[in-house]
Amino acid sequence: MWVGQRESLAEMRALAAVPTAPIGDLEDAIGRDADSIVIRVLREADADITTMVDAARGAHPVQSSAFDRDEEFQVTLSELRLVKDAYELEQMRAACEATAVGFEAVVAELPNAVAKGRGERWVEGVFGLHARHAGNAVGYDTIAACGDHACTLHWIRNDGDVHDGELLLLDAGVELDTLYTADVTRTLPVSGTYSPAQRKVYEAVLEAQQAGIDAAKPGVPMSAIHDAAVAVVARKLDEWGILPVSAEVSLTPEGGQHRRWMVHGTSHHLGLDVHDCAQARAENYRHGTLTPGMVVTVEPGIYFKSTDLLVPEELRGIGVRIEDDIVITADGCEVLSNQLPKDPDAVEAWMAGIWAGRIA
C-alpha cells in the first residue's frame, strides 16, 4: 500500500537474470558456510546485511581477517569499474544527450530566471525537471552559480539572483534510469553576450580545456590531463601580470601560486557515480595510466573572487569552468558531451537561436 507492489521472486529472477530466494532465508544462508568460507561485504551498502555478516563472523575463527578483506573488496569493486564496456558507453552518451536538453531548457528560461528573482533556484528547478523527466534524477547537486557565486566551487545553495551582464556557471548532469550520470559544466552570459573581460577569462579556460583534451590518450598518466590544462592557466595568469612569479616557477612542486585561482583537479572518473571508482588505489586512479574505455571529465577553471585585490578590478567576480565528459579511445579520446557549444561565438549564437525560437 505504501510503496507499490513488489516483484515476485520469479519476476525478479527474470528481470535481473540472477537466482533469487526469500529474504527470510538470508541470515541462514550467510551463516551456513561461515566456518569454512571467508565472507566479504560492502559495508556501507546495507546496514542490516552488514549486521548479519558481522554476527556470522563472530562465531567462526576463519572470519578473523574478514574486516581487512571488506576494504579489499571495496577497492576491487571500484577498480572493476575503471574501464567501461560498450553498454556503459552507450549509457554515458545517452546521459550526455539528455543533459544537453536540460541545458537548452535552462537557456530558454534565463529571461524568467532574471525577472522572477532568486533565479539560481529557477535554473536548478528547470534542469531538475528535465532530469526527472528524461531519467532518474540529477546525478549530483546542481551548481547554478551566477556572478561571484561561481567562485565558490561547490555552490549548491543556489539561492541568489540571476542578473543580466553576469555569467552563469551551470554544473549539472542527468542520471539515467540505469543510474549512469553525465557531469557537464558550461559558463553562459546571462544577457547572451560575453563582455570583453568575461570573454578574456572564458577563452583562457577554453584553451586550457582543449589542452587537457588533447593530452588525453591511452598510455599516458591520468595526471597528464591536469598538467596540460594548468600549464595554460599559469601562462595566462602570467601574461596578465597576476602571478607573483613566472609561470614556470608556479608550475614547479615548490611553486603553485596559480592555485589561488585554479585550486581543483581537472579530471575524475565518471559512470555510475559522479566521482566513479573513488575507492580505487591511487596508483590505478590519480597516478594510473589512461586506458581505452575509461570515462573521465576535463574541467579546468579560473576563479577571481570579487574581494581578491591581487586581480585587476575588471576581472573580479568572474568565475569560469568548462567541463566535458570524454572516453579514452585507441588513439586519443572522444568527447561524449559535444552536443553543447563551447566556442564563445558559438555559445552566443546558440543562445540567441534558442531565444528566437522561443519568441516565435
C-alpha positions in Angstrom: 0.0 0.0 0.0 2.8 2.4 0.8 5.4 1.8 -1.9 3.5 -0.2 -4.5 3.5 -3.9 -5.5 6.9 -5.6 -5.4 8.0 -8.2 -8.0 7.7 -11.9 -7.1 10.8 -14.0 -6.8 10.2 -15.4 -10.3 9.6 -11.9 -11.8 12.8 -10.5 -10.1 14.7 -13.6 -11.3 13.6 -12.8 -14.9 14.3 -9.1 -14.6 17.8 -9.4 -13.0 18.9 -12.7 -14.6 20.2 -14.0 -11.3 19.0 -16.6 -8.8 16.6 -15.3 -6.2 15.5 -16.6 -2.7 13.2 -15.4 0.0 14.7 -12.6 2.2 13.9 -14.6 5.3 16.5 -17.2 4.3 19.3 -14.7 4.1 20.6 -14.9 7.6 20.8 -18.7 7.5 22.4 -18.6 4.0 25.1 -16.1 5.3 26.0 -18.3 8.3 25.8 -21.7 6.5 29.4 -21.8 5.3 30.9 -19.2 7.6 33.1 -21.9 9.3 35.0 -22.5 6.0 34.5 -19.7 3.6 35.6 -16.1 4.3 32.7 -13.7 3.7 33.2 -10.2 2.2 30.6 -7.4 2.4 30.3 -3.9 1.0 29.8 -2.4 4.5 28.0 0.8 3.5 25.6 -0.8 1.1 23.0 -2.2 3.6 23.3 -1.8 7.4 21.1 -4.8 8.1 23.1 -7.2 5.8 26.3 -5.9 7.3 25.0 -6.7 10.8 24.1 -10.2 9.7 27.5 -10.8 8.3 29.3 -9.5 11.4 27.2 -11.8 13.6 28.1 -14.8 11.4 31.8 -13.8 11.5 31.8 -13.6 15.3 31.1 -17.3 15.7 33.9 -18.6 13.4 37.7 -18.1 13.7 38.1 -18.4 9.9 36.5 -14.9 9.6 39.2 -13.2 11.7 40.7 -11.5 8.6 37.4 -10.6 7.1 37.3 -6.9 8.0 40.5 -6.3 6.2 39.1 -8.2 3.2 36.0 -5.9 3.2 38.3 -3.0 2.4 40.0 -5.0 -0.3 36.6 -6.0 -1.7 35.5 -2.3 -1.8 38.7 -1.4 -3.7 38.3 -4.3 -6.1 34.7 -3.4 -7.0 35.8 0.2 -7.6 38.7 -0.8 -9.8 36.5 -3.1 -11.8 34.6 0.0 -13.0 37.6 1.9 -14.3 37.1 0.7 -17.8 33.6 0.9 -19.3 32.2 -1.7 -21.7 30.1 -0.9 -24.8 26.8 -0.9 -22.9 28.1 1.5 -20.3 29.5 3.9 -23.0 26.1 3.8 -24.7 24.5 4.9 -21.4 27.1 7.6 -20.9 26.4 9.1 -24.3 22.6 9.0 -23.6 23.2 10.7 -20.3 25.2 13.5 -22.0 22.5 13.9 -24.7 19.8 14.2 -22.0 21.9 16.7 -20.1 22.3 18.9 -23.3 18.5 19.0 -23.5 18.4 20.2 -19.9 20.9 23.0 -20.6 18.9 24.1 -23.6 15.8 24.4 -21.4 17.7 26.4 -18.9 18.9 28.9 -21.6 15.3 29.2 -22.8 14.2 30.1 -19.2 17.0 32.5 -18.4 14.8 35.6 -19.0 12.3 34.2 -16.4 15.2 33.5 -14.0 16.2 37.1 -14.3 12.7 38.5 -14.0 11.3 36.4 -11.2 14.2 36.8 -8.7 16.1 34.1 -6.9 17.0 32.9 -10.4 19.6 30.4 -9.3 16.7 28.3 -7.9 14.8 28.7 -11.1 17.7 27.4 -13.1 18.2 24.5 -10.7 14.5 23.7 -10.9 14.3 23.8 -14.7 17.2 21.5 -15.0 15.9 19.2 -12.3 12.5 18.9 -14.1 14.2 17.7 -17.3 16.5 15.3 -15.3 13.5 13.7 -13.7 11.6 13.6 -17.0 14.5 12.2 -19.1 16.0 9.9 -16.4 16.0 9.0 -12.8 17.2 12.4 -11.3 20.1 14.7 -11.3 23.4 12.9 -10.9 24.5 15.2 -8.1 23.5 18.5 -6.6 23.3 21.0 -9.4 25.6 24.1 -9.2 23.7 27.1 -10.6 26.2 29.9 -9.7 25.7 33.4 -11.0 28.3 36.2 -10.8 30.7 35.9 -7.8 28.9 32.7 -6.6 30.8 30.9 -9.5 34.0 31.4 -7.5 32.7 29.1 -4.8 33.5 25.7 -6.3 30.6 23.7 -4.9 28.0 26.5 -4.8 24.8 24.3 -4.3 22.8 26.8 -2.2 21.6 28.3 -5.4 19.6 31.0 -3.6 20.9 34.0 -5.5 19.5 36.2 -8.2 20.5 35.9 -11.8 21.4 39.3 -13.3 21.9 40.4 -16.9 25.5 41.2 -17.5 26.8 38.4 -15.3 27.9 34.9 -16.0 26.0 31.8 -15.0 28.2 28.8 -14.2 25.9 25.7 -14.6 27.5 22.4 -13.5 24.8 19.7 -13.9 24.2 16.2 -15.1 21.3 13.9 -15.8 21.3 10.5 -14.2 19.5 7.9 -16.4 17.2 5.2 -15.0 20.2 2.9 -15.3 22.0 5.3 -12.8 24.8 6.3 -15.2 25.3 10.0 -15.0 26.7 12.8 -17.0 28.8 15.7 -15.5 28.9 18.8 -17.7 29.7 22.5 -17.0 29.1 25.5 -19.2 29.6 29.1 -18.2 27.0 31.2 -20.0 26.5 35.0 -20.4 23.1 35.7 -18.9 22.4 38.5 -21.4 23.5 36.3 -24.3 26.8 38.2 -24.9 30.2 38.0 -23.1 31.7 41.2 -22.0 35.4 41.8 -23.1 36.6 40.9 -19.6 34.4 37.8 -19.4 35.5 36.6 -22.8 39.1 37.1 -21.9 38.8 34.7 -18.9 36.5 32.4 -20.8 38.8 32.0 -23.8 41.7 31.2 -21.4 39.8 28.4 -19.7 38.6 27.1 -23.1 42.2 26.9 -24.3 43.2 25.1 -21.1 40.4 22.6 -21.5 41.4 21.9 -25.1 45.0 21.3 -24.0 43.7 18.8 -21.4 41.5 17.0 -24.0 44.5 16.9 -26.4 46.6 15.3 -23.7 44.1 12.6 -23.0 45.2 9.4 -24.8 46.0 5.8 -23.9 49.3 5.0 -22.3 49.8 8.4 -20.6 49.3 9.2 -16.9 45.9 10.5 -15.9 47.7 13.4 -14.4 48.8 14.5 -17.9 45.3 16.0 -18.5 45.6 18.2 -15.4 49.3 19.1 -16.2 48.4 20.2 -19.7 45.4 22.3 -18.6 47.1 24.1 -15.7 50.1 24.9 -17.8 47.8 27.1 -19.9 46.2 28.6 -16.8 49.5 29.5 -15.3 50.7 31.0 -18.6 47.6 33.2 -19.0 47.8 34.4 -15.4 51.5 35.3 -16.0 50.7 37.1 -19.2 48.0 39.1 -17.4 50.5 40.2 -14.7 48.6 38.4 -11.9 51.1 35.7 -11.0 53.7 36.9 -8.5 56.2 34.6 -10.1 56.8 33.3 -13.7 54.5 30.5 -15.0 57.5 28.2 -15.0 58.2 28.8 -11.3 54.5 28.5 -10.4 54.3 25.1 -12.1 57.2 23.6 -10.0 56.4 21.5 -6.9 57.8 24.3 -4.8 55.6 26.9 -6.6 51.8 26.5 -7.0 51.0 30.2 -6.9 48.4 29.7 -9.7 46.4 27.5 -7.4 45.0 30.7 -5.8 42.8 30.9 -8.9 42.6 27.3 -10.1 42.5 25.1 -6.9 41.0 21.9 -8.0 41.9 18.9 -10.1 41.0 18.8 -13.7 39.7 15.2 -14.1 37.9 12.4 -12.3 36.4 9.1 -13.4 32.7 9.1 -14.2 30.0 6.4 -14.6 27.5 5.0 -12.0 28.8 7.7 -9.6 29.7 11.3 -10.4 33.1 10.5 -8.8 33.2 6.9 -10.0 35.8 4.4 -8.9 36.6 6.6 -5.9 37.8 3.7 -3.8 40.4 2.6 -6.4 44.0 2.7 -5.3 45.9 5.9 -6.1 48.3 4.0 -8.4 45.4 2.9 -10.5 43.4 6.2 -10.3 45.2 9.5 -9.8 48.6 8.1 -10.6 47.2 5.5 -13.0 47.6 5.2 -16.8 44.8 6.1 -19.2 43.3 3.0 -20.9 40.7 2.8 -23.7 37.2 2.6 -22.2 38.0 4.9 -19.3 35.5 7.8 -19.0 36.8 10.9 -17.3 36.0 14.6 -17.0 38.1 17.5 -18.3 37.2 20.6 -16.3 39.7 23.4 -15.7 38.6 26.8 -14.4 39.7 30.2 -13.3 38.0 31.9 -10.4 38.5 35.6 -9.5 36.7 36.4 -6.3 35.1 39.8 -6.0 37.2 40.5 -3.0 40.6 39.5 -4.5 42.8 42.6 -4.6 45.5 40.7 -6.4 43.3 40.7 -9.5 42.5 43.7 -11.8 39.2 45.2 -10.9 37.5 44.4 -14.2 38.2 40.7 -13.6 36.9 40.5 -10.1 33.8 38.4 -9.6 34.3 36.4 -12.7 34.4 32.6 -12.4 34.6 30.3 -15.4 34.7 26.5 -15.6 34.2 24.4 -18.8 33.7 20.7 -18.3 33.2 17.8 -20.7 33.0 14.0 -20.4 35.4 12.1 -22.5 36.1 8.4 -23.2 39.7 7.3 -23.9 39.9 5.6 -27.3 42.6 3.5 -29.1 44.3 6.7 -30.4 43.1 9.5 -28.3 39.7 10.4 -26.9 36.1 11.1 -27.8 34.1 13.9 -26.3 30.8 12.4 -25.2 29.2 15.7 -24.2 29.9 17.6 -27.5 26.2 18.4 -28.0 26.7 21.7 -26.3 28.8 24.6 -27.9 31.9 25.9 -26.2 33.4 28.5 -28.5 32.2 31.9 -27.2 30.8 33.0 -30.6 29.0 29.7 -31.0 27.6 29.9 -27.4 26.2 33.4 -28.1 24.7 32.2 -31.4 23.2 29.1 -29.7 21.6 31.2 -27.0 20.2 33.7 -29.5 18.8 30.9 -31.6 17.0 29.4 -28.5 15.5 32.7 -27.6 14.5 33.5 -31.1 12.7 30.1 -31.4 11.0 30.7 -28.0 9.6 34.0 -29.2 8.5 32.6 -32.5 
